[in-house]
Amino acid sequence: MCFSVIVVLLLFHTSSMLAGIHFPKADLVVARDGSGDFTTLQAAINAAPDSSRQRFVILVKNGMYITEKLIVPATKMNLTLIGEDRKKTIISYHMYDCKSPESGNKCPADAWALWKNNKDLIRTSATLTIMADGFHAENLTIANTAGPVGQGLALTLRADRASFVNCDILGYQDTIYMWNDGKRTYFAGCLVLGRTDYIYGGGIGFFENCEIRSFGGGWVTAPSTPDSQSYGFVFHRCNFTYALHSPRSGDDGDSVALGRPWHKYPKVAILNSDLCEHIHPRGWPTIWNMDYAATSDKLHLYEYRNTGKGADMSQRAHWAGLRTLTDQEAAEYTLEKVLHGWNPEKE
């Protein structure tokens, strides 16, 4: 009973009850049919005021926004994108990393040629790159449709205090990159889909009431948390589900690892969540390229009061930093503590 179709029904019910973040009516409207202020997203983003202390809201009407590789520049602070309908407001692109020096190791080459002059935009293959603090997205889909061909990011997050509520964030490899150490991101009521290292980086990510949906054969996380950072990726009241019909042959039926350590001192905590039967019994079955991963207690790979067949820890890897939290330790994983005083639910 852990396949994604069942959990989605529960997710929609619970996400409707989330506290969420509420903003005033839209300052600009984007509509592909010409009924708004702009027909393209980047034009609307560029029209937002620079260094704004007030929230600036862009309403994105239903449609397939699939022709732009997008960036929110660092000057566009406190910007919000709100979709008209989560399943019908779709922002996607198809770039991926490849071995092609002539096109900056990005493919397809014709897509790279369109964006190559913006170095911040082209640093990764992401459909959407966030450089500005205080970004918020709600009620829409953000996807990378490249498939099983290499790194194909939906999101590159380089800013602080980014939040995503009631969003679908879809990819295959490296779906969400929390690039910068210490930068904070909040996800509530979201669906995150991927297969290979699809939540990764050194940032701080708090996932609340989200569905974490995996194709078989891969790893949910690839954390690279600094030693000085108390928290990495925290999953609270989430559902770890399994996706059939992978775009890659051989994925279906394979187990899913909770993660593999990328570098530094990875920190992942999963609390009060449901883990489906396809979770690999060892949880973290490989040290990957980190010789000290199994022996260092500076890695914090914690679980607490989870349910489902995948939550059985009796066969977990015998790593020094992999264990169950005590009640007292679990109490330190509140939203405000993980996000160092920032509570997006109160904004």
ROKE-754973 format. One record per residue (C-alpha): residue number from 0; x, y, z. Coordinates in Angstrom, 2 decimals, padded with zeros to 5 digits. Example, Ala and Ser with C-alpha at 12.3 -4.5 7.8 and 13.67 -1.06 7.14 Angstrom:
0 012.30 -004.50 007.80
1 013.67 -001.06 007.14
//
This chain:
0 000.00 000.00 000.00
1 002.93 002.37 -000.51
2 002.69 003.13 -004.20
3 002.40 006.80 -005.01
4 -001.17 006.82 -006.31
5 -002.51 006.02 -002.83
6 -000.31 008.49 -001.00
7 -001.18 011.32 -003.38
8 -004.80 011.19 -002.23
9 -003.68 011.63 001.36
10 -001.20 014.35 000.39
11 -003.84 016.50 -001.27
12 -006.03 016.20 001.81
13 -003.27 017.12 004.23
14 -001.74 019.87 002.09
15 -005.07 021.69 002.02
16 -004.85 021.98 005.80
17 -001.29 023.31 005.93
18 -000.75 026.69 007.49
19 000.90 027.81 004.25
20 002.03 031.30 003.42
21 -000.54 033.86 002.35
22 000.19 036.92 000.25
23 -001.84 039.82 -001.18
24 -003.29 039.81 -004.68
25 -000.94 039.63 -007.66
26 001.16 042.59 -008.75
27 001.69 041.08 -012.21
28 000.00 038.32 -014.21
29 001.67 035.96 -016.66
30 -000.59 034.24 -019.22
31 000.44 032.44 -022.38
32 -002.79 033.51 -024.10
33 -001.99 037.20 -023.74
34 -004.63 037.92 -021.11
35 -002.06 039.03 -018.53
36 000.73 041.57 -018.28
37 003.32 039.21 -019.80
38 003.30 036.03 -021.86
39 006.70 034.80 -020.57
40 007.92 034.22 -017.04
41 011.39 035.71 -017.33
42 009.98 039.01 -018.57
43 007.72 039.18 -015.52
44 010.57 038.27 -013.16
45 012.76 040.96 -014.71
46 009.95 043.52 -014.25
47 009.82 042.94 -010.49
48 011.40 045.71 -008.41
49 015.00 045.37 -007.26
50 015.89 044.93 -003.58
51 012.26 045.03 -002.53
52 011.49 044.78 001.17
53 007.85 044.11 000.33
54 006.62 040.89 -001.22
55 006.02 041.15 -004.96
56 003.55 038.59 -006.30
57 003.39 037.21 -009.82
58 000.34 035.12 -010.68
59 001.06 032.48 -013.31
60 -002.04 031.38 -015.17
61 -002.51 027.81 -016.32
62 -000.35 026.71 -019.22
63 002.77 024.88 -020.33
64 005.74 027.21 -019.81
65 008.39 025.06 -021.50
66 010.52 027.38 -023.65
67 012.54 029.23 -020.99
68 015.43 028.35 -018.73
69 014.65 030.66 -015.82
70 016.59 032.60 -013.23
71 015.55 034.83 -010.34
72 018.51 037.25 -010.11
73 019.90 038.17 -006.71
74 018.34 041.64 -006.87
75 014.77 040.27 -007.11
76 014.29 039.73 -003.40
77 010.99 038.68 -001.81
78 009.50 037.51 -005.09
79 006.55 035.12 -005.23
80 005.30 032.93 -008.08
81 001.79 031.56 -007.54
82 000.25 029.19 -010.03
83 -003.41 029.14 -010.93
84 -003.55 025.34 -010.60
85 -000.82 023.03 -009.31
86 -001.35 020.43 -012.04
87 -002.05 022.86 -014.88
88 000.58 025.54 -014.26
89 003.68 023.76 -015.50
90 007.17 025.28 -015.69
91 009.63 022.90 -017.33
92 012.77 022.68 -019.41
93 014.89 019.86 -020.82
94 018.58 020.73 -020.38
95 021.01 018.21 -018.87
96 024.72 017.86 -018.16
97 026.71 015.89 -020.72
98 030.24 015.38 -022.04
99 030.22 018.04 -024.74
100 032.96 020.67 -024.25
101 031.85 022.52 -027.37
102 028.51 023.27 -025.70
103 029.83 023.87 -022.18
104 029.06 020.27 -021.21
105 025.36 021.04 -021.49
106 022.89 019.36 -023.83
107 021.04 019.77 -026.11
108 023.56 022.07 -027.77
109 020.88 024.26 -029.35
110 019.37 024.91 -025.91
111 022.76 025.75 -024.42
112 023.32 028.28 -027.21
113 020.23 030.21 -026.12
114 021.42 030.78 -022.55
115 025.22 030.55 -022.64
116 025.77 034.27 -022.05
117 024.28 034.17 -018.54
118 026.87 032.37 -016.42
119 024.68 032.14 -013.32
120 021.85 030.66 -015.34
121 023.99 028.12 -017.18
122 026.08 026.93 -014.22
123 023.67 024.01 -013.83
124 021.05 022.42 -016.03
125 018.22 023.61 -013.76
126 014.88 024.69 -015.14
127 014.73 027.36 -012.42
128 017.71 028.93 -010.61
129 017.01 030.99 -007.48
130 019.62 033.62 -006.59
131 017.41 036.04 -004.60
132 016.64 035.75 -000.89
133 013.03 035.40 000.20
134 011.75 033.58 -002.90
135 008.41 031.78 -002.63
136 006.59 029.45 -005.04
137 003.14 028.01 -004.56
138 000.58 025.91 -006.39
139 002.55 024.99 -009.51
140 004.79 022.37 -011.11
141 008.52 022.79 -011.75
142 010.09 020.04 -013.83
143 013.12 018.95 -015.79
144 012.02 016.59 -018.56
145 015.46 015.44 -019.77
146 014.99 011.98 -018.26
147 017.69 009.34 -017.57
148 020.51 011.01 -019.52
149 022.53 012.78 -016.81
150 022.12 015.62 -014.33
151 018.83 017.29 -015.15
152 017.87 019.66 -012.35
153 014.47 021.16 -011.76
154 015.79 023.58 -009.12
155 019.13 025.14 -008.25
156 018.84 026.97 -004.92
157 021.57 029.48 -004.13
158 019.59 031.92 -001.97
159 018.42 032.02 001.62
160 014.85 031.67 002.91
161 013.31 030.06 -000.17
162 009.97 028.31 000.26
163 007.79 026.01 -001.82
164 004.21 025.21 -000.85
165 001.87 022.83 -002.67
166 004.26 022.33 -005.59
167 005.26 019.37 -007.76
168 009.04 019.32 -008.26
169 009.87 016.68 -010.85
170 013.02 015.20 -012.32
171 015.10 012.05 -012.55
172 018.71 012.81 -011.57
173 019.58 015.68 -009.21
174 016.08 017.17 -009.09
175 016.82 019.68 -006.29
176 020.27 021.14 -005.67
177 020.63 023.07 -002.41
178 023.94 024.51 -003.50
179 025.10 026.88 -000.79
180 026.04 025.66 002.67
181 023.75 027.08 005.33
182 021.13 028.53 002.99
183 017.63 027.60 004.14
184 014.75 026.17 002.11
185 011.30 025.09 003.24
186 009.00 022.65 001.42
187 005.40 022.06 002.56
188 002.83 019.80 000.93
189 005.10 019.23 -002.07
190 005.71 016.23 -004.28
191 009.39 015.64 -005.08
192 010.15 013.03 -007.75
193 013.47 011.54 -008.81
194 015.79 008.58 -008.90
195 019.48 009.48 -008.54
196 020.71 011.75 -005.72
197 017.66 013.85 -006.35
198 017.82 015.93 -003.17
199 021.43 017.00 -002.75
200 023.89 019.67 -001.64
201 025.12 021.43 001.49
202 022.12 023.62 002.25
203 019.44 023.20 004.90
204 016.14 021.77 003.69
205 013.05 021.21 005.83
206 010.41 019.01 004.17
207 007.02 019.10 005.92
208 004.11 016.83 004.89
209 005.74 016.14 001.52
210 005.65 013.11 -000.72
211 009.15 011.91 -001.62
212 008.56 009.68 -004.64
213 011.39 007.52 -006.00
214 011.99 005.51 -009.11
215 013.76 002.26 -008.25
216 017.49 001.63 -008.13
217 018.70 004.98 -006.87
218 019.24 007.23 -003.87
219 016.92 009.85 -002.41
220 019.61 012.12 -001.00
221 023.25 013.01 -001.58
222 024.08 015.39 001.28
223 027.31 017.32 001.71
224 026.70 019.07 005.01
225 029.57 021.06 006.55
226 030.87 019.88 009.92
227 029.94 023.24 011.48
228 026.31 022.98 010.35
229 023.89 021.35 012.82
230 021.27 020.37 010.27
231 021.15 019.24 006.66
232 017.97 017.70 005.19
233 015.08 017.13 007.58
234 011.96 015.21 006.57
235 009.04 015.60 008.96
236 005.73 013.78 008.50
237 006.62 012.88 004.93
238 005.62 009.90 002.80
239 008.41 008.04 001.03
240 006.69 006.33 -001.89
241 007.63 004.32 -004.97
242 007.11 005.24 -008.62
243 006.57 002.59 -011.26
244 007.02 003.04 -015.01
245 010.44 004.62 -014.77
246 011.76 006.21 -017.97
247 014.87 004.04 -017.54
248 014.69 000.32 -018.22
249 015.58 -001.77 -015.18
250 014.50 000.66 -012.48
251 011.11 -000.86 -011.76
252 011.24 -003.27 -008.84
253 014.65 -002.20 -007.52
254 014.99 -000.89 -003.98
255 015.59 002.74 -003.04
256 018.40 003.90 -000.74
257 017.72 006.75 001.65
258 020.95 008.28 000.42
259 024.65 008.10 -000.18
260 027.18 010.51 001.32
261 028.53 013.00 -001.18
262 031.29 014.74 000.80
263 031.91 016.71 004.02
264 029.74 015.42 006.93
265 026.25 014.55 005.63
266 023.26 015.11 007.89
267 019.80 013.71 007.16
268 016.96 013.19 009.67
269 013.67 011.46 008.93
270 011.03 011.88 011.61
271 007.41 010.72 011.99
272 007.31 009.68 008.35
273 006.05 006.68 006.42
274 008.66 004.65 004.52
275 007.37 002.21 001.94
276 008.55 -001.37 001.55
277 010.89 -000.53 -001.33
278 013.32 001.34 000.95
279 016.63 -000.55 000.98
280 016.96 -002.41 004.34
281 020.43 -000.94 004.91
282 019.16 002.58 004.29
283 022.64 003.77 003.33
284 024.08 000.75 001.52
285 027.26 002.36 000.20
286 029.91 004.78 001.44
287 030.32 005.91 -002.20
288 033.61 007.87 -002.39
289 033.88 008.75 001.31
290 036.27 006.45 003.15
291 035.24 007.83 006.55
292 031.47 007.68 006.01
293 030.93 004.50 008.02
294 033.25 005.35 010.91
295 032.79 009.07 011.57
296 030.26 010.13 014.18
297 030.20 013.57 012.51
298 027.78 012.13 009.99
299 024.26 012.41 011.40
300 021.91 009.98 009.65
301 018.96 009.80 011.98
302 015.50 008.25 012.05
303 012.71 008.68 014.58
304 009.29 007.10 015.03
305 008.78 006.29 011.38
306 006.21 003.80 010.12
307 005.87 001.45 007.15
308 007.86 -001.62 006.16
309 010.81 000.52 005.10
310 011.13 001.98 008.60
311 012.47 -001.28 010.07
312 015.99 -000.39 011.22
313 017.10 -003.88 012.20
314 019.18 -004.28 009.03
315 020.42 -000.71 008.69
316 024.10 -000.18 007.85
317 026.35 -000.31 010.92
318 027.72 003.21 010.58
319 028.82 005.25 013.56
320 026.49 008.12 012.70
321 023.42 006.11 011.67
322 020.94 005.56 014.49
323 017.57 006.30 016.06
324 017.09 009.65 017.78
325 016.11 009.79 021.41
326 012.96 011.70 022.36
327 015.10 014.51 023.73
328 017.16 014.74 020.54
329 014.07 014.63 018.33
330 012.69 017.65 020.19
331 015.56 019.68 018.70
332 014.20 019.15 015.17
333 011.52 021.83 015.21
334 010.99 024.05 012.20
335 012.43 027.14 013.85
336 015.48 025.35 015.24
337 016.35 023.65 011.97
338 015.88 026.89 010.04
339 017.76 028.96 012.65
340 014.88 031.15 013.79
341 013.11 031.51 010.45
342 009.54 030.22 010.52
343 008.00 030.60 007.04
344 004.61 029.48 008.34
345 004.35 032.74 010.32
346 005.11 035.08 007.44
//
